[in-house]
């Protein structure tokens, strides 16, 4: 987490930011990502003083299948995992919508769905992503259907 030394006051803002916030370093500059409900991703390069939407996440193919069963029944970004080797590489889990990867800081996305089976009890129900400390090529994913592991050394899909 970043410690905001320059800020002297904080204000409460009315927004639906619901899920995860991740921070990292990109070439000596801070980068913070925040996921929202409804699905979108925002990025800040100035410790949160300003935010820039990465709207293409909510416009990937298949969004018509996304659903969240609890009120207000809106799919949302549930979890974000940055690659500490390159903050432009991130994984985002949408509850309930899928697992998505960006290699360009959220400018474009591709779905990783090698873990999904058509007979799963719930549709692509993402809960948590974690890159293993010291081994960021290893990713652990908890879902409503089970626990998954991916090593980027051995596969390009989860």
N, C-alpha and C positions, 0 to 999 in steps of 0.2 A: 504494500500500500504506500501511496505517496503521502508525505507530510506536507501540508500546504503552509509553508512559512510566510509567503507573501500575503496571505489572506488574513484580514483582521476581523471580519464579520461574516456570518453565514446567514442565509435567508432560506426559509422553507418555501419550496416551490410546489405548485399543484401540477403533478404529472402522473402518468401511469407507468413510470419506469418500474418494472416489477422484478427483474430477475437478477442478472449477474453483471458485475463490473470487474474488468481485468485491467491491470496496468503493466507496462513494461518499458523498455528503453529501445529506441530506434536511432542508432547512430549518435548516441549521446543526448538525444532529446526524449522527453517523456511522451508516451502514447497511452491513452486510456480508452477502452471500449466499454460501452454500456448497451445492454440489450433491453428491449421494451415489450410492452403489451399494448396494442397488437404488434406483431413481429416487425421489428426493424432493428438496426444496429447504428449506434452513433459513435463517433470517434472525436477525441480531443487531443490536440498536440500542445496545449498550453495549460496543463494542470486543471482542466475543467472550466476555464474562463469562457471558452466558446466550444460549440459542438457542431459536427458536420455529419449529417445522416448518410448512411450507406444503404440506400433504399432497395437495392436489387435483391437483398436477402428475402424480403417479403414478396418478391415477384418471380421466384424460381418456378420451374415446372412442377405441377402437382399440388399447388396450394389449395385447390378445391377439395382435396381429401383431408386437409388439416382440420382438426376439431379438438376442443378441450371440453370434457364432460361436466366440469364444475362451473357454476356461475362465476363470472359473466360469460362463460363458454367461448373464450377468446384464446386461440393459440398464442404462445409467447416465447421469447428467448428465455430459456431456462438456465443454460450454462455456457460458459465461454472458456476455452483453453488456448492460451497463446503459446507459441513455440519460443522458448527463451533464446534460441539461436537466431531467430528472425521474427520480429514482432509483426511483420506483414503476413505471417502464416498463422492462421487461426482456425480453430474448430468451434462450431456453434451448434448447440443442441436446441431444437425447437420442440416444445411440449404442446401438443402432440403433432409432430410434423416431420421430424427427421434430423439427421446429422449432416451438417454442411461444412465444407472446407473452402477457405479462401487463401490464396497464396500472394495476394496483392493488396492486403490491407482492407478487404471488404469491397473492393471495386467489382469483383466477379465471384461467382460461387458455383460449386458443383456438389451434388449430393453424394454422400458415401452411404450406400445401403446394403453392403454385403452381409451385414448382420441380420437383416430383416427377413422374416419368413411370412408367407401369406396366411399361415395358420396361427400367427401370434395372437394372443388374447386381446391385446390393445395395439393400436396403430402407432408405430414409431414413437413410443413414449419415453422421451429423453428426460433423465433426472440429473446426472452429474458426469462431467468429464474431468479427467485428471491426467496430466503428463507426469510421469515418474521423475521425481527430483534426481538430477544427475544423469538421467537417461531419457531425455525429452522425446526420443523417437518411440518410446513405449507409452501407449495411451490406454487408460482404463475408463470404461464407460458403464454407468449404472442406468438401467432402464426399468420400466414397468414390467418387462418381460424377462429380465435377467441381467447378468453381469458379463461384460465383454472385455477382451484384451486385444490390442493391435500393436504390432511392432512394425514400424515403417521400414525397418531393415529387410523385412521379409515379404511385405505386401503393400500394394497401393490402395487397397480397400479395407474397410473395417468389417 
